[in-house]
Amino acid sequence: MRGRAGAQGFLHWSNNFDEVQDFEGQIRSLAGGAGLMTNAQFSQGTRSQPLGDKKAGVNSDLDALAAYVASLNTFPSSPLRASGGGLTTAGSAGRTVFISKNCASCHGGTAFTNSASNNPQNIGTLTPESGNRLGSQLTGIDIPTLRDVWATAPYLHNGSAATIENAIQAHAGFTATGTELSDLAAYVAQIGNQETTAPTATASAANTGTGLTGQYFNNTTLSGTPVLQRTEAVNFGRTTNSPGPGVNADQFSVRWSGKVEPTATGKFQFQTVSDNGVRLWINGVLVIDNWTSHATINNSSGTITLTKDQRYLITMEHYDDTGTAVARLRWKKPGQTTYAAIPATRLYSN
Ligand code: HEC
């Protein structure tokens, strides 16, 4: 708990508590205790649900416990750094690997986690024993901070990784040479409270995208093996043709995934134009959901604050039932009043 201050977005590996006081529910259910509130207080309104009515301000002992946890707001410093306090040679090389693998797209910012944007991520570590989330399927794990990793083995939500190297290798799709991996682990172990913010590629490396990874399926449910994969911007509108070699003219679905890189810092909105179903996630959060057979329609997200040249995870899914198929992905940049297609140079395939 040290350093985490009961903060960093939702709590719990399943990212399902919005206040420390939600442990009242866990004391009652999992631990079989009586809790700190009265039963009447606990069952009032939607308070018994983790994301229901607030539990703060009801019981002074429970609030005192939460205040104590919130006071644990300083991470210990890592003792593994070079004698002068800087990164070791391996740690410094590992920092470069951290940038090139864009670890900050999840373990980002000063907290070394993007948990605050409520984005449980599935990196391939879920097992049947990982449990559920809010009574339904668990789709990902809360992104942990990397500030205390040097002191908190074993790793991952289920303790299945004994070493930092094992934890990094558990991320599906991660590849690196042996030296890169050991350097990266050395860097992660030296973050402590000394590194100020998760490093990312500098702006000079920005604007070099070539599109998202598009995977096409010959069914409307994104099932089975893709019949076509290509890198592209999402901007097609057509009548009744197939969108590409091997893909049905009707009854197909497609998933575009990768990263989007904002051109400015500020409030963005995203918009899809679709016929038929569409859904869009930014950083793991579902922001547009119209998975129905509809005629061509524009759907817009709420405003999302983004930082210039940082890359954010993006996934768009689309299916075509019959007839015309349209799928376009647009954004409205800070200060602008109209939506424009997101260019391929601002979209990355991984
Ligand atoms: C797509 C988001 C994402 C990216 C990118 C990512 N991670 Fe993670 N990372 C996670 C999640 C989610 C977990 C927790 C998984 C679990 O507990 O099962 C995690 C866990 C870890 C852990 C274990 C921490 C602990 O306390 O248990 C380490 C170490 C780690 N990541 C390092 C890295 C490094 C280094 C990179 C870059 C190569 C990276 N991660 C890239 C999402 C990500």
Residues whose N, C-alpha, C, O or C-beta is under 5 A from the ligand:
A	BS01	HEC	K101 N102 C103 S105 C106 Q121 I123 T125 I141 D142 I143 P144 T145 V149 Y155 L156 H157 I164 A167 I168
